[in-house]
Amino acid sequence: MVRKLLAPLEVDGHHLPAGATAAPSSILLHVNPALYPEPHAFRPERWLDRKPGTYEWIPFGGGIRRCLGATLAMAEQRVVLDAVARRTDLVADDPEPERAVHRNVTMIPSRGARVIVRARD
């Protein structure tokens, strides 16, 4: 999502001239305490009562250069998560929170988010 600025831009007191290269950081956005109380905690229930705003959650980038596979990825995850949730109970193998670590262009749980899978009857 790197962009070459066509006009000067000010971001949080920083002046960027026209022609400068700029890129938003999804990692910094997604741990912004102004948007997310307890930003480093895994709290998927944050989204039960509201949908994130356009610039609050950007896992696929945005604008005209948004990831081409975003719609398919979201559809696939709904199907997979629904199938898993209907058939199993997932329990963390260690109740301690995991640190997030960099992996390529994304973040992953430091211990791999290991779970104990218990099949439902």
Backbone hydrogen bonds, N-H to C=O, Kabsch-Sander energy under -0.5 kcal/mol:
donor,donor_aa,acceptor,acceptor_aa,energy
3,R,22,A,-3.4
5,L,3,R,-0.6
5,L,20,A,-3.1
9,L,16,L,-2.7
11,V,14,H,-2.6
14,H,11,V,-2.1
15,H,13,G,-0.5
16,L,9,L,-3.5
16,L,14,H,-0.6
19,G,5,L,-3.3
20,A,17,P,-1.9
22,A,3,R,-3.2
26,S,24,P,-0.7
29,L,25,S,-2.4
30,H,26,S,-2.6
31,V,27,I,-0.6
31,V,28,L,-0.7
32,N,29,L,-1.5
35,L,32,N,-1.4
36,Y,32,N,-2.8
41,A,38,E,-1.9
43,R,41,A,-1.0
46,R,43,R,-2.0
47,W,44,P,-1.6
48,L,45,E,-1.8
56,E,53,G,-1.8
57,W,53,G,-0.9
61,G,58,I,-1.3
65,R,62,G,-0.8
66,R,63,G,-1.4
67,C,60,F,-2.5
70,A,67,C,-1.3
73,A,69,G,-2.9
74,M,70,A,-2.4
75,A,71,T,-2.1
76,E,72,L,-2.9
77,Q,73,A,-2.4
78,R,74,M,-1.6
79,V,75,A,-1.8
80,V,76,E,-2.7
81,L,77,Q,-2.6
82,D,78,R,-2.1
83,A,79,V,-2.2
84,V,80,V,-2.5
85,A,81,L,-2.8
86,R,82,D,-1.9
87,R,83,A,-1.1
87,R,84,V,-0.5
88,T,84,V,-1.8
89,D,118,R,-2.2
91,V,116,I,-2.0
93,D,114,R,-1.5
101,V,108,I,-2.8
103,R,106,T,-2.6
106,T,103,R,-2.2
108,I,101,V,-2.6
110,S,99,R,-3.0
112,G,109,P,-1.3
116,I,91,V,-3.5
117,V,115,V,-0.6
118,R,89,D,-2.5
118,R,116,I,-0.6
119,A,117,V,-0.6
120,R,87,R,-2.5
